[in-house]
Amino acid sequence: MRADRLLSLLMLLQARGKVTARALARELHVSERTIYRDIDALSLAGVPVYGEPAPEGGYAPVSY
């Protein structure tokens, strides 16, 4: 189940660009804390994800 959510998270980031943890949590029906853990897991796996602090912040895939 977690692998499916990580893939969904990555697809959402790629499709929408910058997205807040709150919006991702709402979309994926999990807590914000789960999103933070999932972002960490993606980063540890070598997936480049950029995080920007609030209030205008959010997460986005790193584009080269």
N, C-alpha and C positions, 0 to 999 in steps of 0.2 A: 504494500500500500504506500509506503513512504517513497519508494522509487517512482511510482506513478505521480505522486504529489510533487516531487522534485522536478520531474519532466514537465508537468503542468505549470509549475512556477517558472521554469526557464522559458517555456513557450509564451507565457503571459508577458514576461519581461521583454522578450524579443518582439512581440506583437505591439506592445503599448509604449515601449520606451521606459521612462521613469515612472515608477509606481510606488506608492507608500506601502509600508508594512501593513497598515490598517486595511487598505484596499485589497491587498493580496490575501490577508487573513479572511476578510469577508468573502472574497471570491472563492477561496479554497475551503471555506468552512472549518477553519482552525483558529487557534489563538495567535496573537501577534508574536508571542514568545516562540511558538512553533515556527513561524516565518523566520525569525532571527536564527534559530537553530538550523533551519533548512538552508538559509543563505550561507551560513558558516560551512555546512556540509558541501555545498556547491563550490565554495572557494577552496576548501581542502582538497576537493577532487580536481582542482585546476581549472574550473570554469570561471572566467573573469567576470565578476559582478562588481559594480561600483555602487557604493552607498554614500549618500549625501545627507547630512543632519537636517532635522526639521527646523523651521516650520515649512520651508519650501522644498524639503528633501524628499528622498525616496531612493529606490534601488533601480538600477538600469544595467543592462549588459554592456560590457566594455567593447567599443567598436575600434577596430584598428585602421 
